[in-house]
Amino acid sequence: MLRGFPPVMSKDTHTLILGSFPGEASLAATQYYAHPRNQFWRLLGTVLDEPLVELAYEDRLLRLLHHRIGVWDVLAACEREGSLDAAIRHATPNDFAAFRQHAPDLSKVCFNGKTAGRFAPVIGEAGYTTLVLPSSSPANAMLSFDQKLRLWRDILT
């Protein structure tokens, strides 16, 4: 059974970006979105006008927190061979009910891809604004970077 990472958040986090579950490169590096071809840091850096790709991992996280943005995954644990979401088996979701206690200002939850986006209705029912974004994964090659970016800009609205 693979285990995910704790959330990156602070008391004043107002927007949370949820992925599905860390891929092999991320698990090996113990870092969110560590695969060099994953566009997460480039997309978010462009949206925030921050040089996230150029920063050390810990500095990236600090810049996100400065913008009151958190990162986590919908799944706490699962079985999976490889990094594809389609290979996820025996998944255990993270405890979102407790999140409101830790981030009382949270109002918007964005989902990085359709797999994570399956949780949007449940999160929306809890009173959060939700946004399902195109996946930043290198496996999602149907959209160009610019096409994804147009949709990712909605994080700030």
VENWO-V821674 format. One line per field, one symbol per residue. phi: phi as a letter, one per 20 degrees, with the letter a starting at -180 (. if undefined). A space follows every 50 residues. Layout:
# VENWO-V821674
phi->???
This chain:
# VENWO-V821674
phi->.ededffdabgegdcdddeeagfgffffelbfleffefegffffffgelc egfeefgffgfffffgemddcacfdebadadndfgfefcledffeefffg fecfefcccddeofffffegffffffoefcbedffefffedfdfgfffgg ffffgee
